[in-house]
Amino acid sequence: LKSRKFSGSSAALLVPVFGKTRSKSRKTKFCRFFRFDVKRKKIRNAIEVGLKKMGVDQLFFAPVFLAGFFTTVDLLEGKKVGEIKAHLRKDYVNALVTNYMLWPAVQIITFNYMPLQHRVGFVQAVALGWNTYLAWASHREEPAR
């Protein structure tokens, strides 16, 4: 059941951003930006491109995704709006700080140093650990005092 919740919340948040537009031949500008290959000859500074991609992801996408993730999981569990707000107040900042400790390093390595054929596997291995952390963070109990 938890796997379905995670899959559903991820699909609900990612498909509108990375999915195809109505025209099957055109992708969204956001998607084209992230799929831009740094091996193109027009790129003068691959590190600069990697930092820009990481900056966009961490400043805009990560905060929205985490809030959407916690909210979606809580809605799927049948929680009320007040409970969702309390959960966000309790866990959102910690999860966002942890995100900022992990993902910028992973993205810099991925965009600048990882060979193209290994990028997906590397990011998915890290994402498995990250999703495990999110599952734990979204369901951890406060210790009894």
N, C-alpha and C positions, 0 to 999 in steps of 0.2 A: 504494500500500500504506500509506503514512504517513497519507493522508487517511482511510482506513478505520480505522486505529488511533485517530486523534484522534476520529473520529465515534463509534466504539465506546466509548472511554473516557468521552467526554462523556455519551453516552446512559446508560451504566452508573451514572454518578454523579448525573446530573440527573433522570432519570425517577422514581426513588423519592422525590425531594424535591418536585418540581413536578408530577408526574403526578397523575392522578385517583385517588381512593380507590376502593374496590370499588363504592360507590354513585356512579353517574355524575354525580349532581347535586351532590356535595360535594367540595370540594377540601381538601387538608391545611391545617391552620392556618398553617403556614409559608408556603405558597403564597398564601393569602388575605392575609397580612400584606404581602407584596411587591406584590400586585396592587391593594392599597388605593389608591384614587384620591384624591389630595390636593385635588381640586376639590370634594369633598363639603363641604357647608355646615357640618357639625359640626366640621371641622378648624379650629382657631383659629390654629395656627402651622405653616404648611407647611414651614418650615425645620427645625423640631423633628422633624417626621415624617421628613423626608429624612435628617436626622442619625441618627435611630433606625434607619432601614432600612440606612443605610450601616454603622452600628456592628454591627448583627446580622450583616450579610454579611461584614464584614471580620474580626470576632472569632471567628465560629463557622464560617462556610461556607468562606471562603478557605483557611485552614490545612488543613482536611480535604480540600478539593478538590485542592489542590496535591499533598499527600501521596498521595492516591488517583490523581491523574494520573500522577505519576512511577512509582508502583508498577504501575499498569495497563500503561503503555507498556513497562516492563521485563519484566513477565510475558508480554506479547504477543511480545516479542523473545526469549523463552525463557531469560531470565536466572535464575540461582539466587538464593535468599534472601539469601545473603551479598553478592552483587553488588548486589542491590536496596538493601540497607541501606547499603552503601558509596556508592552513587549518591545516596541521600537525604542522607547526611552531607555529601557534596560539594556538592550543588546546591540542596537544599531551602531553606536559609536565604537564599541569594542570591535565589532566585525569590520567596520570601515578602516580602523587603525591597523588591524591585522592584514586586511587587504593591501593597504599601502606599504606594509612591511614585506609582503610576498610578491605581489604581481608586478611592480615596476622592475624589480630585478629579473624576474622571469621574462618579461617583455623585452627588456634591453638585450638579454642573451638571445632570445628568439629572433628579434628583428635584425640584430647586428652580427651575430656570430654563428648561429645555428644554420647548418646547410638546409636548403629548401626542402629536401626530401625527408628531413628528420623533424621539422617544426611541429607538425600535427601530433606526432607521437610524444614529443617532449611536453608540449602544452597539455595534452590529454592526461599524461601521467601526473603532472602538477595539479591539474583540475580535479583529478580523482581525490587527491589529498585535500584540496580546497573544499570540494563538495562534502567530504566527510566532516571537515571542520564546521561547515555551515549547518549540517544536520545536527551536529552536537550543540552548536551555539543556539540554534533555534529551539532546542528542546531541553536544555540543561535546567536543572532545578537549583534553587538557592539552597545553600547548606543550612541545616537547622542550627540555631544559635543556642 
